[in-house]
């Protein structure tokens, strides 16, 4: 459960960073630009912590899928983007895909290859 909380924090900071990326206007506005760098740094830090506890394929699918869906909603509410039926359908497919990945039973763990370093 702690791993999903850490992943959720990573997603929140990623969404904030993406919203600030839009507000930075191509990194020409100082404070949103600083927000982008800090938010993405924190997001990747929490994502790296989540990867200590979750499989990469599952964690990345959740991070990217939920992040994409919520970022689309931020675009609608913050930036006045249009929420069409097609866009809603796409978001539903993303969320459905993440749910399917989460419901897949675990398979045999692949033996880790020896490190080259």
Secondary structure, DSSP 8 states (H G I E B T S, - for coil): -HHHHHHHHHHHHHHHHHHHHHHTTTTTSHHHHHHHHHHHHHHHHHHHHHHTTS-HHHHHHHHHHHHHHHHHHHHHHHH-----HHHHHHHHHHHHHHHHHHHS-------------
